[in-house]
Amino acid sequence: MLADEVKTIAVIGLGTMGPGIAQAFAQAGYYVTGYDVNPRAAETCKKVISGIVEILKEFGRISPSEERASLDNIAYAGSLGQAVQDAHIIIEAIPENRDAKRELYRQIDDSAPEGSLLWSNTSTLNIFDLVPPHRLGHAIIAHWFAPPHIIPLVEVVRESGVSSETVQTTVDILKKLRKVPIVLKKYLPGFVINRIQRLLGREIFFLLDNGYIGAEALDLAVKASIAPRMMVLGLVQRYDFTGLDLSASNLADESFFDPPIDNHPNALHSKIKKGDLGVKTGRGFYDYSGLDITEILKKRDRHLLKVMDGVQFCLEKGRLV
Ligand SMILES: NC(=O)c1ccc[n+]([C@@H]2O[C@H](COP(=O)([O-])OP(=O)(O)OC[C@H]3O[C@@H](n4cnc5c(N)ncnc54)[C@H](O)[C@@H]3O)[C@@H](O)[C@H]2O)c1
């Protein structure tokens, strides 16, 4: 299926990621049908999407017609079959569980049109061995980042059985949504960005666990140094500016020593034991107790939208050569 033929989208799973993905499609003029096994999810989704529209409006990132489309172009289905029966693209955004995803793909196969595309929002799973084999040519990973109404990157992961047309249509549509698709030619657990974040996690928890620095000071150090520089130079071009010779000797310097592999760092697990799971429980590395979670999320979105002009500049005009 070519991008111009795509008009209708089904979003399956309306939890953390589904609503923002549905809104992005509706804003771009697609007709979206949402479905979730939890019957209360549709109501919550409507509220989340109203909040997204409100905040995009505040920052001049949505026109009046896009605002109307975001609210009017989304319907909710009472069954999976109803949601997918006319869909050109089916977006799976249910929890990260192999068996649940495999079973959902089997059910989708019963009702979805034969040529429809199946996009999975999985963060790490190899979905290519979960989809019914005859759907493989039309199945792809399109991994969005939270919050999906703001962060531009979508990692697109293919496997050898996936048709080139599926990849091209996926990329074309994401560009229509003003997203930034990056294609990986074959599956790798965690794709690219989550692999880098995992590696960073090892060093972060090593530094915290061994008392070298506290959480706030570490965050401040990052925001005041590598975060803005990464926006201009990414990760690889940075080496050109440091000098490849200096980079090579830094890498070879054994006095740096790598953090030991510790998949259960105390910095994380001591908090989990106390029930401190982050924003959702009111406390994590920082204290949010007494604050309204919705307001905290809105504040995060506002701060992100403030820096998005700079991000957009770096994405569009920021090439140095
Ligand atoms: N949360 C994130 O920041 C994030 C970011 C990128 C990718 N992802 C990936 O996106 C996917 C969804 O993650 P999430 O955080 O939105 O999950 P979530 O748990 O917040 O929401 C999942 C929703 O799916 C519904 N659901 C479960 N089984 C279903 C079924 N069979 N049919 C229909 N609905 C069903 C649940 O009721 C729930 O509302 C996962 O694969 C996850 O790894 C998550």
The ligand as a Gaussian input file, in Angstrom:
#p B3LYP/6-31G(d) Opt

LIG

0 1
 N        5.438000       4.176000      27.949000
 C        6.418000       4.585000      27.179000
 O        7.117000       5.574000      27.491000
 C        6.704000       3.886000      25.871000
 C        7.524000       4.535000      24.931000
 C        7.748000       3.921000      23.699000
 C        7.202000       2.667000      23.432000
 N        6.415000       2.051000      24.383000
 C        5.838000       0.752000      24.010000
 O        4.486000       0.966000      23.609000
 C        3.691000      -0.167000      23.979000
 C        2.579000       0.332000      24.879000
 O        3.161000       0.897000      26.028000
 P        2.323000       1.838000      27.025000
 O        3.331000       2.402000      27.963000
 O        1.430000       2.734000      26.261000
 O        1.455000       0.726000      27.781000
 P        0.267000       0.966000      28.818000
 O        0.297000      -0.196000      29.746000
 O        0.303000       2.345000      29.371000
 O       -1.037000       0.865000      27.892000
 C       -1.374000      -0.304000      27.214000
 C       -2.880000      -0.305000      26.975000
 O       -3.190000      -1.466000      26.209000
 C       -4.415000      -2.013000      26.691000
 N       -4.455000      -3.421000      26.290000
 C       -3.822000      -4.487000      26.853000
 N       -4.058000      -5.602000      26.122000
 C       -4.855000      -5.229000      25.085000
 C       -5.444000      -5.932000      23.987000
 N       -5.240000      -7.228000      23.794000
 N       -6.213000      -5.235000      23.116000
 C       -6.436000      -3.893000      23.304000
 N       -5.906000      -3.176000      24.317000
 C       -5.105000      -3.844000      25.187000
 C       -4.366000      -1.782000      28.190000
 O       -5.686000      -1.806000      28.739000
 C       -3.712000      -0.401000      28.259000
 O       -4.666000       0.647000      28.257000
 C        4.640000      -1.153000      24.638000
 O        5.079000      -2.082000      23.696000
 C        5.777000      -0.272000      25.122000
 O        7.008000      -0.973000      25.239000
 C        6.140000       2.636000      25.578000

